[in-house]
Amino acid sequence: MYYLYEHGDTPVTVSTVDEVDALIDRVRAESPPAAPILMDVHLSGDPYAQGIDVGIAVDHGVIRYSGREWPRGVVSAGDGPMGGETRSYFYMGHGREFPSNSEVPIDIVRQAVKEFMESNGARPTCVRWQDAP
């Protein structure tokens, strides 16, 4: 997983669901409210295969999945209004925009990362998806 500049050569690796929870808790603590952190998550050994971008705020986040069947990507669909102000999450200091209705509860974010990891990179089924803009 990558989310800080120093991860370029040495990404953060997790192997268990407990490690996923600990990492998400750490990122939640580090994530500024005005500039929530976005992580780039891939399976070990192939950063160019399918992956998910995971935005972490205090009690919610966003998820973007891209893979062979979804080369343009899909994003999480939450209960927020469509067409409102986009949500910004920051990957290594660079803002990325997500639809206004893309934020989901942090428990869904946790579950999606675990499912992605345990399914060898399949698109998580615990998330309701919408086409990426």
Helices and strands as residue ranges (DSSP letters): G 5-7, H 17-30, E 37-42, E 51-56, E 60-67, E 70-76, E 87-91, E 94-98, E 104-105, H 106-118, E 129-131
